[in-house]
Amino acid sequence: MSYQVLARKWRPQRFTDVVGQEHITRTLQNAIAQDRLAHGFLFTGPRGVGKTSTARILARAINCTATNRPVPIEPCNECETCRALLEDRELDVVEMDGASYNKVDDIRRINEAARLAPVAGQKKVFIIDEVHMLTTAAFNAFLKTLEEPPSHVIFILATTDVHKVPSTIRSRVQRFDFRPLSPTEISHHLAHICKEEKWEAEEEALYQIAHAADGSLRDAEGLLDQVAAFCSNGITLSETREVLGALSTSFMERATRILATQTMDDLPVIFTDLANQGGDYSLFVRELQSYWTDLVFLGQNLPVAGRSQEETHAMLAASQGLEVEDLFRFIRLAAALEDELKWTISPRTRFEVALLRWATMDRAVPLAELLKKIETGATASPPAAPQAPAPRPASSPPSQAKFVAPQKKPEPTPLPQTPAPEAAAPRDSMTLDEIRDAWPSVCDAFEKVKPTIGAFARNDWECVLLSGRQLTVRPVHNGKFHADQLKNNLKELEKAILHATGFKVVISAAEANTNNGSAKSEKAEQAGDAPAPKSEGDLFNSVMHHFGGE
């Protein structure tokens, strides 16, 4: 008999043989035992997790003719119906590839065959694999039969791309999502296979195969078959990595040590070894990400599966000097590099430049440490890389070295500051004209307190009446905006007048002159001068006043 690969030899034959899908197998067993089996199922999930195998087991369990069936329900695989199904000669179970038979005529033949009663079994089961490959017309032709099939028919649809299956199909069947298997589940199953096949295998080697399978049990069995053919005296971790093209532990330790110490002497050797190995640089980057992720777990005193105690000690020694924030940053940069390698025309150059850049990066500073330094007034600078001490000159032996006291840096000469204007001497009385003459000095003092409002004091505010110490000031321009600016700054204006003139006043704000002219224009007219043409601002305020704007 010809050799049969492990993936076919160890295909599950019972529900209990299905690895990692107990939430599905238990539901199906209870449905059969309680006679609550639906007429249609949709099995979805990634490749190699047991969708088609579970469909075949379900077909045998439904049509099994054994009298004393175990609980929970399992196919006996010994009756005539089960043996016929195992040998692919049972007429009541039809398995069809949706990628090859995806036309309307193929679905029409299924609809016609569904009307016929089963030949030997209790149910007629149709298994359609890769159902998402059916055309839109084929799906539409399948709707009526799938919704109301004959009582003796059960449909099992399997797909890896459930989003391509129309919602009208999904709503007519029960959906079961098969999950990817964890490396631990796969490695345990591979250990069981090695034990039955009488193969010696290291636990770390089996975990390496399980990790490379990426959640697919069928892929893991195929890789185990390949590694077993390569290894003659037992399956070892080093030979497994050689077959899979994975990085060795020593390489990842050297790369991590370079990043931790920022010494690049070994980088050319690493680049040469990678080039001679001839592997995929994207695979190298993924291996580094997995290695650094395990380092994060080890740094938090968490268990790491698939690594020996000696290997974990070597990992911790290689990462001395790296904080958790540094490892997270390297993982993030490696993930970005993995995406870039998919599109670059020179993966080797891109990988080497990235590793050189990572080796010269500054270390991350924890936020708590940064806040602590800010509170103490120190400058938070990242720790510098260790540097070798500078060689001493030959002319000065150590015995003649003299201690030189550090010199203090000269203090910077302060820039000359402009002296603030002195306050005027106090006065008991002033006239309105004297206050108007001193208004430029008042504006200078006001701008010291309110720089943004100084322009209003110079151009928009005018003194109109002085009665004792009661000074009336009004804006030149009409509008609520100009009036509010004056009212909101009366106290500051009083202080500015006191500082510039020495005369203490109490200011009251008055409304602007309703006439378009101001006190200045009236004074100019009394002097006999011709009125100046209105500026653009006067025209704007006139229009605002005419239409009642603010």
C-alpha positions as CSV (number, residue, x, y, z in Angstrom):
1,M,0.0,0.0,0.0
2,S,1.3,3.5,-0.9
3,Y,2.3,5.9,1.9
4,Q,-0.5,8.0,3.3
5,V,0.4,11.5,4.6
6,L,-0.3,12.3,8.2
7,A,-3.1,14.8,7.4
8,R,-5.1,12.0,5.8
9,K,-4.0,9.2,8.1
10,W,-5.0,11.2,11.2
11,R,-8.2,12.8,9.9
12,P,-10.8,12.8,12.7
13,Q,-13.2,9.8,12.6
14,R,-15.3,10.7,15.6
15,F,-16.5,13.9,17.3
16,T,-14.0,13.4,20.1
17,D,-11.1,13.3,17.6
18,V,-11.8,16.9,16.4
19,V,-9.3,19.1,18.1
20,G,-10.2,22.4,19.7
21,Q,-13.9,22.6,18.5
22,E,-15.8,21.3,21.4
23,H,-18.4,24.1,21.2
24,I,-19.4,22.8,17.8
25,T,-19.1,19.0,18.3
26,R,-21.0,19.1,21.6
27,T,-23.9,21.1,20.0
28,L,-24.2,18.6,17.1
29,Q,-24.1,15.6,19.4
30,N,-26.8,17.0,21.7
31,A,-28.9,17.9,18.6
32,I,-28.8,14.3,17.3
33,A,-29.6,12.8,20.7
34,Q,-32.5,15.2,21.2
35,D,-33.8,14.8,17.6
36,R,-33.4,18.6,17.1
37,L,-31.2,18.5,14.1
38,A,-31.6,21.4,11.7
39,H,-32.0,21.0,7.9
40,G,-29.1,23.2,7.0
41,F,-25.6,24.0,8.5
42,L,-22.9,26.5,7.6
43,F,-19.4,25.7,8.7
44,T,-17.1,28.6,8.5
45,G,-13.5,29.2,9.7
46,P,-9.9,29.3,8.5
47,R,-8.2,26.5,6.6
48,G,-7.3,23.2,8.3
49,V,-9.4,23.4,11.4
50,G,-11.9,20.5,10.8
51,K,-14.9,21.9,8.8
52,T,-15.0,19.1,6.1
53,S,-14.0,16.4,8.6
54,T,-16.8,17.5,11.0
55,A,-19.3,17.5,8.1
56,R,-18.4,13.9,7.2
57,I,-18.6,12.8,10.9
58,L,-22.0,14.4,11.2
59,A,-23.2,12.6,8.0
60,R,-22.1,9.2,9.4
61,A,-23.6,9.9,12.9
62,I,-27.0,10.7,11.3
63,N,-27.1,7.6,9.1
64,C,-25.3,5.2,11.6
65,T,-27.4,2.0,12.0
66,A,-25.8,0.7,15.2
67,T,-28.2,-0.3,17.9
68,N,-26.2,0.4,21.0
69,R,-24.8,3.9,20.3
70,P,-22.7,5.6,22.9
71,V,-23.7,8.8,24.7
72,P,-22.8,11.4,23.6
73,I,-23.6,10.3,20.1
74,E,-20.7,9.0,18.0
75,P,-20.7,7.1,14.7
76,C,-19.7,3.5,15.2
77,N,-17.6,3.4,12.0
78,E,-18.3,-0.4,11.9
79,C,-21.8,-0.8,10.4
80,E,-22.3,-1.1,6.7
81,T,-23.4,2.5,6.3
82,C,-20.4,3.9,8.2
83,R,-18.0,1.7,6.2
84,A,-19.6,2.8,3.0
85,L,-19.1,6.4,3.9
86,L,-15.5,5.9,4.9
87,E,-14.8,4.2,1.6
88,D,-16.7,6.9,-0.4
89,R,-19.2,4.5,-1.9
90,E,-22.4,5.6,-0.1
91,L,-25.0,7.1,-2.4
92,D,-26.9,8.9,0.3
93,V,-24.1,11.3,1.1
94,V,-23.1,13.6,-1.8
95,E,-20.0,15.8,-1.4
96,M,-19.5,18.5,-4.0
97,D,-16.7,21.0,-4.6
98,G,-18.3,24.5,-4.9
99,A,-15.3,25.8,-6.8
100,S,-15.7,23.3,-9.6
101,Y,-19.5,23.0,-9.7
102,N,-20.7,26.5,-9.2
103,K,-23.2,27.0,-12.0
104,V,-27.0,27.1,-12.0
105,D,-27.1,23.7,-13.7
106,D,-25.1,22.1,-10.9
107,I,-27.5,23.5,-8.3
108,R,-30.4,22.4,-10.4
109,R,-29.2,18.8,-10.3
110,I,-28.9,19.0,-6.5
111,N,-32.5,20.3,-6.3
112,E,-33.7,17.4,-8.4
113,A,-31.6,14.8,-6.4
114,A,-33.0,16.2,-3.1
115,R,-36.5,15.1,-4.1
116,L,-35.5,11.4,-4.1
117,A,-35.6,9.4,-1.0
118,P,-32.4,8.0,0.6
119,V,-31.3,4.6,-0.7
120,A,-30.1,3.0,2.5
121,G,-29.7,5.6,5.3
122,Q,-32.1,7.7,7.2
123,K,-31.1,11.0,5.7
124,K,-29.7,12.2,2.4
125,V,-26.8,14.6,3.2
126,F,-25.4,17.1,0.7
127,I,-21.9,18.5,1.6
128,I,-20.9,21.6,-0.5
129,D,-17.3,22.6,0.2
130,E,-16.1,26.1,-0.7
131,V,-19.7,27.3,-1.1
132,H,-18.7,30.9,-1.4
133,M,-17.5,30.1,-5.0
134,L,-21.0,29.7,-6.3
135,T,-22.2,32.3,-8.7
136,T,-25.0,34.7,-7.7
137,A,-27.4,32.9,-10.0
138,A,-26.6,29.6,-8.4
139,F,-27.2,31.0,-5.0
140,N,-30.6,32.3,-6.1
141,A,-31.5,29.0,-7.6
142,F,-30.6,27.3,-4.3
143,L,-32.7,29.5,-2.0
144,K,-36.1,27.8,-2.3
145,T,-34.7,24.3,-1.7
146,L,-32.5,25.4,1.1
147,E,-35.4,27.1,2.9
148,E,-37.9,24.3,2.6
149,P,-36.1,21.0,1.8
150,P,-37.7,17.6,2.0
151,S,-37.7,16.1,5.5
152,H,-35.1,13.5,4.5
153,V,-32.5,16.0,3.3
154,I,-29.8,17.9,5.2
155,F,-27.4,20.4,3.7
156,I,-23.9,21.1,5.1
157,L,-22.2,24.1,3.6
158,A,-18.5,24.8,4.3
159,T,-16.5,27.9,3.5
160,T,-13.4,29.9,4.5
161,D,-14.9,33.3,3.3
162,V,-18.3,33.6,5.0
163,H,-18.6,37.2,4.0
164,K,-18.9,36.2,0.4
165,V,-22.0,34.0,1.1
166,P,-25.2,36.1,0.6
167,S,-27.2,36.9,3.7
168,T,-30.2,35.2,2.2
169,I,-28.2,31.9,2.4
170,R,-26.9,32.6,5.9
171,S,-30.3,33.3,7.3
172,R,-31.6,29.9,6.2
173,V,-29.0,27.7,8.0
174,Q,-27.4,27.3,11.4
175,R,-23.9,28.9,11.4
176,F,-21.0,27.3,13.3
177,D,-17.7,29.2,13.5
178,F,-14.6,27.1,13.7
179,R,-11.8,28.9,15.5
180,P,-8.0,28.7,14.8
181,L,-6.2,26.4,17.1
182,S,-3.6,27.6,19.6
183,P,0.0,26.4,19.4
184,T,-0.4,24.5,22.6
185,E,-3.4,22.5,21.3
186,I,-1.6,21.8,18.1
187,S,1.7,20.7,19.8
188,H,-0.2,18.3,22.1
189,H,-1.9,16.7,19.1
190,L,1.5,16.4,17.3
191,A,3.0,14.8,20.4
192,H,0.2,12.2,20.4
193,I,0.9,11.5,16.7
194,C,4.6,11.1,17.4
195,K,3.9,8.8,20.2
196,E,1.6,6.6,18.0
197,E,4.2,6.7,15.2
198,K,7.0,5.8,17.6
199,W,9.0,9.0,16.8
200,E,11.3,10.7,19.2
201,A,10.6,14.4,19.2
202,E,11.6,17.4,21.4
203,E,8.7,19.4,22.9
204,E,10.3,22.7,21.7
205,A,10.5,21.3,18.2
206,L,6.8,20.4,18.1
207,Y,5.9,23.8,19.5
208,Q,8.0,25.4,16.7
209,I,6.0,23.5,14.1
210,A,2.7,24.4,15.8
211,H,3.7,28.1,15.9
212,A,4.6,28.0,12.1
213,A,1.2,26.4,11.3
214,D,-0.6,29.6,12.3
215,G,-3.6,27.9,13.8
216,S,-4.1,25.2,11.1
217,L,-3.9,21.6,12.3
218,R,-3.6,20.3,8.7
219,D,-0.6,22.6,8.0
220,A,1.0,21.4,11.2
221,E,0.6,17.8,10.3
222,G,2.1,18.5,6.9
223,L,5.1,20.2,8.4
224,L,5.5,17.4,10.9
225,D,5.6,14.9,8.0
226,Q,8.2,17.0,6.3
227,V,10.4,17.4,9.4
228,A,10.2,13.7,10.2
229,A,11.5,12.9,6.7
230,F,14.4,15.2,7.2
231,C,15.3,14.1,10.8
232,S,16.8,10.6,10.9
233,N,17.6,10.3,14.6
234,G,14.6,12.1,16.2
235,I,13.0,15.4,15.7
236,T,15.2,18.2,17.2
237,L,14.6,21.9,17.6
238,S,17.7,22.9,15.5
239,E,16.8,20.6,12.6
240,T,13.2,21.7,12.7
241,R,14.2,25.4,12.4
242,E,16.5,24.4,9.6
243,V,13.6,22.8,7.7
244,L,11.2,25.6,8.4
245,G,13.7,28.3,7.6
246,A,13.2,29.9,11.0
247,L,15.8,32.0,12.8
248,S,18.0,30.3,15.3
249,T,17.8,31.3,19.0
250,S,21.4,32.5,18.9
251,F,20.6,34.9,16.0
252,M,17.7,36.4,17.9
253,E,19.8,36.7,21.0
254,R,22.6,38.5,19.1
255,A,20.1,40.9,17.4
256,T,18.5,41.7,20.8
257,R,21.9,42.2,22.5
258,I,22.9,44.6,19.7
259,L,19.8,46.7,20.3
260,A,20.2,46.6,24.0
261,T,23.9,47.6,24.1
262,Q,23.9,49.8,20.9
263,T,27.1,48.2,19.7
264,M,27.1,47.4,16.0
265,D,30.3,45.3,15.7
266,D,28.3,42.1,15.1
267,L,25.8,43.6,12.6
268,P,27.9,42.7,9.4
269,V,28.2,39.1,10.6
270,I,24.4,38.9,11.1
271,F,23.6,40.4,7.7
272,T,26.0,37.9,6.1
273,D,24.4,35.0,7.9
274,L,20.9,36.0,6.8
275,A,22.0,36.5,3.2
276,N,23.7,33.0,3.2
277,Q,20.6,31.4,4.7
278,G,18.5,32.7,1.8
279,G,15.2,32.9,3.7
280,D,12.3,35.3,3.6
281,Y,13.0,38.6,5.4
282,S,9.4,38.9,6.3
283,L,9.6,35.6,8.1
284,F,12.7,36.9,10.0
285,V,10.8,40.0,11.1
286,R,7.9,37.9,12.3
287,E,10.3,35.7,14.3
288,L,11.8,38.8,15.9
289,Q,8.3,40.1,16.9
290,S,7.5,36.7,18.5
291,Y,10.8,36.7,20.3
292,W,10.4,40.2,21.7
293,T,6.8,39.5,22.7
294,D,8.0,36.5,24.8
295,L,10.6,38.9,26.4
296,V,7.7,41.1,27.4
297,F,6.0,38.2,29.1
298,L,9.2,37.1,30.8
299,G,9.8,40.7,32.0
300,Q,6.4,40.6,33.7
301,N,7.1,37.2,35.3
302,L,4.5,35.5,33.1
303,P,5.0,31.9,31.7
304,V,6.0,31.5,28.1
305,A,5.1,28.3,26.2
306,G,7.5,26.4,23.9
307,R,10.8,27.7,25.4
308,S,13.1,25.8,27.7
309,Q,14.4,27.2,31.0
310,E,17.9,27.6,29.6
311,E,16.5,29.5,26.6
312,T,14.5,31.9,28.8
313,H,17.6,32.6,30.9
314,A,19.5,33.4,27.7
315,M,16.7,35.7,26.5
316,L,16.7,37.7,29.7
317,A,20.5,38.0,29.7
318,A,20.4,39.3,26.1
319,S,17.8,41.9,26.8
320,Q,19.6,43.5,29.8
321,G,19.2,47.3,29.4
322,L,15.9,47.2,27.5
323,E,12.7,48.4,29.2
324,V,9.2,47.2,28.4
325,E,8.6,50.4,26.6
326,D,11.7,49.7,24.4
327,L,10.4,46.2,23.5
328,F,7.0,47.5,22.7
329,R,8.5,50.1,20.4
330,F,10.6,47.5,18.6
331,I,7.6,45.3,18.1
332,R,5.7,48.2,16.6
333,L,8.5,49.1,14.3
334,A,9.0,45.5,13.2
335,A,5.3,45.3,12.4
336,A,5.6,48.4,10.2
337,L,8.7,46.9,8.6
338,E,6.8,43.7,7.8
339,D,4.3,45.7,5.8
340,E,7.0,47.6,4.0
341,L,8.8,44.5,2.9
342,K,5.8,43.3,1.0
343,W,6.2,46.2,-1.5
344,T,9.9,46.9,-1.6
345,I,12.0,45.6,-4.5
346,S,15.1,45.1,-2.2
347,P,14.0,43.4,1.0
348,R,17.6,42.8,2.2
349,T,18.5,46.5,2.0
350,R,15.3,47.6,3.7
351,F,15.8,45.1,6.5
352,E,19.5,46.0,7.1
353,V,18.8,49.8,7.1
354,A,15.9,49.3,9.6
355,L,18.1,47.2,11.9
356,L,20.9,49.8,11.8
357,R,18.4,52.6,12.6
358,W,17.0,50.6,15.6
359,A,20.5,50.0,17.0
360,T,21.1,53.8,17.1
361,M,17.8,54.8,18.6
362,D,17.6,56.5,22.0
363,R,16.0,54.6,24.8
364,A,12.4,55.3,25.9
365,V,11.9,57.2,29.2
366,P,9.0,56.0,31.4
367,L,6.3,58.7,31.9
368,A,6.5,58.3,35.7
369,E,10.2,59.0,35.6
370,L,9.7,62.0,33.3
371,L,7.1,63.5,35.6
372,K,9.3,62.9,38.6
373,K,12.2,64.8,36.9
374,I,9.9,67.6,35.9
375,E,8.7,68.0,39.5
376,T,12.3,68.1,40.9
377,G,13.3,70.6,38.2
378,A,15.8,68.3,36.5
379,T,16.0,67.8,32.7
380,A,14.6,64.4,31.6
381,S,17.1,63.1,29.1
382,P,17.1,59.5,27.8
383,P,20.0,57.4,29.1
384,A,23.0,57.5,26.8
385,A,24.6,54.4,25.5
386,P,27.7,53.2,27.5
387,Q,30.9,54.7,26.1
388,A,34.4,53.5,26.5
389,P,36.7,55.8,28.5
390,A,38.9,58.1,26.5
391,P,42.6,57.0,26.4
392,R,45.0,59.0,28.5
393,P,47.8,60.8,26.7
394,A,51.2,59.1,26.8
395,S,53.0,62.2,28.2
396,S,51.1,62.2,31.4
397,P,51.4,59.0,33.4
398,P,48.8,58.1,36.0
399,S,51.3,58.8,38.8
400,Q,51.8,62.4,37.8
401,A,48.2,63.2,37.2
402,K,47.0,66.2,39.1
403,F,43.5,66.9,40.3
404,V,42.0,70.0,38.6
405,A,39.1,71.5,40.3
406,P,36.1,72.1,38.0
407,Q,35.7,75.7,37.0
408,K,32.4,77.4,37.4
409,K,30.8,78.7,34.2
410,P,30.6,82.5,34.1
411,E,27.1,83.7,34.8
412,P,25.5,85.4,31.9
413,T,25.4,89.2,32.1
414,P,21.8,90.3,32.4
415,L,20.4,92.5,29.7
416,P,19.8,96.1,30.5
417,Q,16.2,96.8,31.3
418,T,14.3,99.9,30.4
419,P,13.3,101.6,33.6
420,A,9.6,102.0,34.2
421,P,8.3,105.5,34.1
422,E,7.9,107.1,37.5
423,A,4.4,108.0,38.7
424,A,3.5,111.7,38.7
425,A,3.3,113.7,41.9
426,P,-0.2,113.8,43.5
427,R,-2.3,116.8,42.6
428,D,-5.5,118.2,44.1
429,S,-7.1,119.7,41.1
430,M,-6.9,119.7,37.2
431,T,-8.8,121.1,34.4
432,L,-10.4,119.2,31.5
433,D,-7.9,120.8,29.0
434,E,-5.0,119.7,31.2
435,I,-6.3,116.1,31.2
436,R,-6.7,116.2,27.4
437,D,-3.1,117.5,27.0
438,A,-1.8,114.7,29.2
439,W,-3.9,112.1,27.3
440,P,-0.9,110.6,25.4
441,S,0.9,109.9,28.7
442,V,-2.3,108.4,30.0
443,C,-2.5,106.1,27.0
444,D,1.1,105.0,27.5
445,A,0.4,104.1,31.1
446,F,-2.8,102.3,30.1
447,E,-1.0,100.2,27.4
448,K,1.3,98.9,30.2
449,V,-1.7,97.2,31.7
450,K,-3.9,96.5,28.7
451,P,-1.7,96.3,25.6
452,T,-4.6,95.1,23.4
453,I,-7.0,97.9,24.4
454,G,-4.5,100.7,24.0
455,A,-5.6,101.5,20.5
456,F,-9.1,102.2,21.8
457,A,-7.8,104.7,24.4
458,R,-5.8,106.6,21.7
459,N,-8.3,106.7,18.9
460,D,-11.8,106.0,20.3
461,W,-12.0,107.5,23.8
462,E,-12.4,111.2,24.6
463,C,-12.9,113.3,27.8
464,V,-16.0,115.4,27.5
465,L,-16.7,116.7,31.0
466,L,-14.9,117.2,34.4
467,S,-16.8,118.1,37.5
468,G,-14.5,118.0,40.5
469,R,-13.1,114.5,40.4
470,Q,-15.9,113.1,38.3
471,L,-14.6,112.6,34.7
472,T,-17.0,111.7,31.9
473,V,-15.5,109.7,29.0
474,R,-17.3,108.6,25.9
475,P,-16.3,106.7,22.7
476,V,-16.0,108.6,19.5
477,H,-17.7,105.8,17.4
478,N,-21.2,104.6,17.8
479,G,-22.0,101.0,18.5
480,K,-22.4,98.5,21.4
481,F,-18.9,97.1,20.8
482,H,-17.1,100.4,21.4
483,A,-19.3,101.2,24.4
484,D,-18.5,97.8,26.0
485,Q,-14.8,98.3,25.5
486,L,-14.9,101.5,27.5
487,K,-17.2,100.2,30.3
488,N,-15.1,97.1,30.8
489,N,-11.9,99.1,31.3
490,L,-12.9,102.0,33.5
491,K,-10.9,100.9,36.6
492,E,-7.7,100.5,34.5
493,L,-8.2,103.9,32.9
494,E,-8.6,105.6,36.3
495,K,-5.3,104.0,37.4
496,A,-3.6,105.2,34.2
497,I,-4.8,108.8,34.7
498,L,-3.6,108.7,38.3
499,H,-0.2,107.4,37.3
500,A,0.3,109.9,34.4
501,T,-1.1,113.1,36.1
502,G,-1.2,112.4,39.8
503,F,-4.9,113.4,39.8
504,K,-7.3,110.8,41.1
505,V,-10.6,110.7,39.2
506,V,-13.8,108.6,39.1
507,I,-14.7,107.9,35.5
508,S,-18.3,107.5,34.2
509,A,-19.0,106.3,30.7
510,A,-21.2,108.2,28.4
511,E,-22.9,107.3,25.2
512,A,-21.3,108.2,21.9
513,N,-22.4,111.4,20.2
514,T,-25.4,110.5,18.1
515,N,-24.2,113.0,15.4
516,N,-21.8,111.6,12.9
517,G,-19.1,114.2,14.0
518,S,-17.1,113.9,17.2
519,A,-15.9,116.5,19.7
520,K,-12.7,116.7,17.7
521,S,-14.5,117.6,14.5
522,E,-16.7,120.2,16.4
523,K,-13.6,121.7,17.8
524,A,-12.0,121.9,14.3
525,E,-15.1,123.6,12.9
526,Q,-15.1,126.2,15.7
527,A,-11.4,126.9,14.8
528,G,-12.6,127.4,11.2
529,D,-10.8,124.5,9.7
530,A,-12.4,122.4,6.9
531,P,-13.6,119.0,8.1
532,A,-11.3,116.2,7.1
533,P,-12.8,113.5,4.7
534,K,-14.3,110.6,6.5
535,S,-12.1,107.6,6.7
536,E,-13.1,104.0,5.8
537,G,-13.8,103.3,9.5
538,D,-16.2,106.3,9.8
539,L,-18.1,105.1,6.7
540,F,-18.3,101.6,8.2
541,N,-19.6,102.9,11.6
542,S,-22.1,105.2,9.8
543,V,-23.5,102.2,7.9
544,M,-23.6,100.2,11.1
545,H,-25.5,103.0,12.9
546,H,-27.9,103.5,10.0
547,F,-28.9,99.8,9.9
548,G,-28.8,99.3,13.6
549,G,-25.8,96.9,13.5
550,E,-23.6,96.1,16.5
